[in-house]
Each structure stands twice: as structure tokens, then as C-alpha cells.
Amino acid sequence: MLYKKKLPLFIFLVPGLLLMVLFLYKPFIENIINSFYDMTSVVKMPGQEWKFIGLENYKRLFQDTKVRTAILNSFKMMILSVVFQVGIAFLLAVLVSRINKGQHIFRTVYFFPIVISASAIGLLFKLFYNYNGGMLNQIMIALGKEPINWLSTSKAFSMISIPIIWSYVGFYFVIILTGLNAISDELYEAASIDGCSNFKQVFYITIPMVRGVMCSCITLAVTGALKVFDLPWVIVPKGAPQGVTHFLGTYMYEQTFTISNIDYGSTIAFVIVIFGVIVSKIVSVLIKPDKNL
Amino acid sequence: MSEVKKKKKKIKVSTILIYIILSLWGITTIFPFVWVINNSFKPSREVVNSSFSLPIEFTMQNYVKAFDNLNILEAYKNSFIISGSVTIAVMILASMIAFAMTRYKFRGREFIHSLIIASLMFPVFSTIIPVFKMMSQANLISNPLSVIIPQIAGNLSFASVIMMGYLRGLPIEMEEAAYMEGANIRQVFTRIIVPLCKPSLATVGIFCFLWSYNDLFTQLIMIRRRTKFPICALLNEISSKYGIDYGLMASSITIIIIPVLIVYICLQKNIIKGLTAGAVKG
């Protein structure tokens, strides 16, 4: 009876929803429509008409080699994120759950890079990778080797993916560790009484018990890889060298805001959405998060 | 007897091994920050030649230069205005949405629920161009509002989902009792719901703040005037403009990291707990 009157309902619901409709749904739909037009500027001047060009932008996608690189890089990043971010995080979480002292310290230390802005981490790694006097080349010289161009065309992508992966391991680590701590010790005790080795326990108890948590981590890692922008943009702006380090996000930004290909940028933005939906569908078919094993 | 001893020893070796592996990863997360703080006290030529040793020629010059040339304090102010407003607005709006969605029964509730869930899937890239258009039509480019409003909208759906999950688990009896005592809806909301929601409000607040503070993309697009740059946009500029002055770069990274480090050490329990509560419920 408390919640019978409908007027307060509107007061509570409308401000937030209005904001979401105006600044999420409307622009989202507008962006899709824009991708079918030849936009000359972001704001339509009075009396000016944009030409409807249909699927022209989408055809262009297929001929654009840089888009291919960007899609490939984003896709590689997804796989690397799942394998290394979630993989390392799982390994560390299993190890930490096995120790008694210092869990808290490790948790605090591992999580720390998450709170540092990606731009600061990008700058930091720039100092590492610099050719003249960067940290890595100082090590090379100290070892009596020639300095290496760490951001050359062949190495740049791997060098960019290292900080991206490294900085987010702690995030998944904390999520998985919480899942692990929820498993009761009795299960492990019963298993070791039955003669199950520590290694086997991981496979037969730990992994099945944290399956749900792992699934959400994998989904988060895959969608997170699509949102990569700051780190590559700070370390190697504009996909340098020669566009080989472009991700979908950075390429969309470059096309829209530095080259002013606004309609093409809108098209890429929509492709990011489609790509994200398809990949997360595939992932959920592959790992079946809702299935009870 | 000897067998028991052997087993004990074996366990110890493996425990030591575990600690070694864990510490190695710990070093990779701490070392870069220690390295950069150490180097921020050296002149650039020393950074280039011996970045691993402690400063031979201890200098504060890099910090003087950073504060003189870079408007760091200004950038902090801009960042806090933006992220602070985003955080507060999201906390208020999300708790209101969550309250309405979990306590009221009305036609179209399912529809609104699915709208909120669907908007979780919109990456910022897919909305930014039309939002930029709206902002420039309203003459708000370089105004903090041009970052604040889209960030509120962008974080609202995530925040509402977490708050709805939390509120659904709270028993309704207390609110009914308050109603019997003569409280109106507004009082029920501000005196009962909001205080009860504190843990999930903290989660939402911390993450909105971090995401807003670290979001380079929106800042780059919306803020064009240098004096209005928030921290991340300023960092991006430092990297393209002063990329060869290693000492200055090290000191500006340190200046950016230190306040976050202090806040993190004070709040780390809430941050990590908040994250896991959100992950389990969301």
C-alpha cells in the first residue's frame, strides 16, 4: 500500500531515464543513421543537405586495409586478454588462496595498477620503450647488446599489449579470488583424504566450482578488449608506426576527429557495436555460463 | 616418523615456491612505479644513463618545471570538478532509478529494465559523435558540462544494475513500518533506503569516480582549451610535447600517481570489497 501512488514513481524514474534516452539511445540511433549519409560537418549547417549514400561507407570498410588491421588487432587483443589476463589472474588467485599469511598484501599490490589512469601507465611505458636512453635499452647496453627499436613495425603490437594485459590482471584476480574463497575447505579435505593431489584438486574441484566466475571474467575481458583506447593512444598515437597498432577505438577516433571523416567514423563505431554483440554471443555459446555442470 | 617429516618439508618447499612466484608478480606491479618515482629526482641526463641507481645528483628541478609549465593544479581542479559531479549525480540518480524499479509495480517495467540492460552494451565510441554535435550546438565545448553529462549517462546503467541487485535483497518491512508511522515516500527514500544502500553506493561511487577520472577519450574530444584540460588530457599533451625531457615526464607521472596512491592505501579495503560485491551481485 506504500507503493500504490504512481506520481512519486515518475519523479524517481524520469530524470535518470531522460538522461539515458537523450545521451545514450538517441545518439546511438543517430549514429547508425549518420553512417548512411555523406556528412560534411558534425553540425548540419542551415540550408545544407547531407547526401544519402546508402551502404557506401560499409563497402569502403572492406577495401580499407587499416580497418582490417584494426579489427585484427582488436581480435588478437581479445584472445590475449582471455588467455593472459584471465589466465595469469586465475593462476595467481589459486596460489594466493593456498597461502595463509599475506593474502591481503598481495591483493592490495596486485590491484593497484587498476586505479592508476591508463594515460599515466602509457607515459610510464613510453619511458621504458624509448630508443635513446629508455629503460629497456639501458638494460640492453648494460648486457653489451645493441639498443633495439622496441616500437618498430614488427614489435609494436606486442609491446603495446604488454601494458594493456599487465594493468588489468589484478581486476580479474580479485574477482576470481572471491570466488575461490567461497569454496568450502571441506571439499579439499575430503579430496586429499581420498588421495587427490593438489594439482588434481585444481582440475576437479577448483575449476568446476568457479566456472560461473570465470565465465563472467571471460566476457568482461572480451568486451574490455574492444574498449581499448588510452594506452595505445598515449604510447603510439595514431597507430604509429604506419597504422599497425590501430585498434578499432583509436582508428575510429583518428578518422572522426583528426581526419574529419565523420560519417566513416560513425560507420566504424557501429561496426564496434556489431563486432561486440557477435563476439559476446559466440563466447556465451562456447562457454555456456548458465549451464549447470 | 621420517615419512611424516618428509611430508612436512615438502609442503614447506612448495609454500616457499608459491611465495616466490607471487612476489615476482608483485614486483612487476610495484617496480615501474618505484622506478619512475626514483627517476623523478634526477636530471634528465642521469635518467638516460643510469635509471636504476639512486639519484647521484638529487634535484627538485623537475617538479619546479612541472608546476611552472604545466598547470598541474589547474588540471587537478578540472578533474575533480568533472569526476566529483559525475560521481554524485550518478549515485543520486541510480539510487532513485533502483528504488523505483524494485519497489513499484507498473506497466512497462520489464521494458525499462531491458532498456537499462541493453545500454550496458553501448560502447562510448558509438554515441560520442552525435553527443559531440549536441554539445557544440549548445556551445558547451571545453565546458566541464560537456564531459560531465555524457559520463553520467554512460555510467548510469551500470550503477542502476548494481543498485537494483542490492535493493532487491533488502526486506520491505522496514519501509512499511515507517509508512505506518506516517512517513511519506520522500522520507522513506532519504531516511531508510539511502542509509541502507551505503555499501552499494560506495561501490558505485568509487567506480564512477575512477572511470570518469581515467576516461581520456571523452576528455580529448570535448575539452579543447588548454586551461580546461583535466589530468588525463594534460598527460597526453605532456607525452606528445615534452616526450624527450625524461626528468620532467618522470616527475609529472609521479605527481599524478601520488594522490591516487594515498587515496588507494586509505580506501583499498572498500575498493576491493566494493568491486567483489558488485561483481557477485551484478
Interface residues (C-beta under 8 A of the other chain):
Chain A: M1 L2 Y3 K5 K6 P8 L9 F12 L13 P15 G16 L17 L19 M20 L22 F23 L24 Y25 K26 P27 F28 E30 N31 N34 V42 V43 I88 L92 L95 V96 R98 I99 G102 F106 R107 T108 V109 Y110 F111 F112 P113 I114 V115 I116 S117 A118 S119 A120 G122 L123 L124 F125 K126 L127 F128 N130 N132 G133 M135 Q138 W166 V169 G170 F171 V174 I175 T178 N198 V213 S216 L226 K227 F229 D230 W233 V234 P237 L248 G249 M252 Y253 T256 F257 I262 G265 S266 I268 A269 F270 I272 V273 G276 V277
Chain B: S14 T15 I18 Y19 I21 L22 W25 G26 T28 T29 I30 P32 F33 W35 V36 N39 V47 V48 N49 S50 S51 F52 L93 A94 M96 I97 F99 A100 M101 R103 Y104 K105 F106 I112 L115 I116 S119 M121 F122 P123 V124 F125 S126 T127 I128 I129 P130 V131 F132 K133 M134 S136 Q137 I149 P150 I152 A153 G154 L156 S157 S160 E175 E176 Y179 I185 R186 V188 F189 L210 Y213 N214 L216 F217 L220 I221 I231 C232 L235 N236 I238 S239 S240 G243 Y246 M249 A250 S252 I253 I256 I257 V260 L261 V263 Y264 I265 Q268 I271 I272 L275 T276 A279 V280
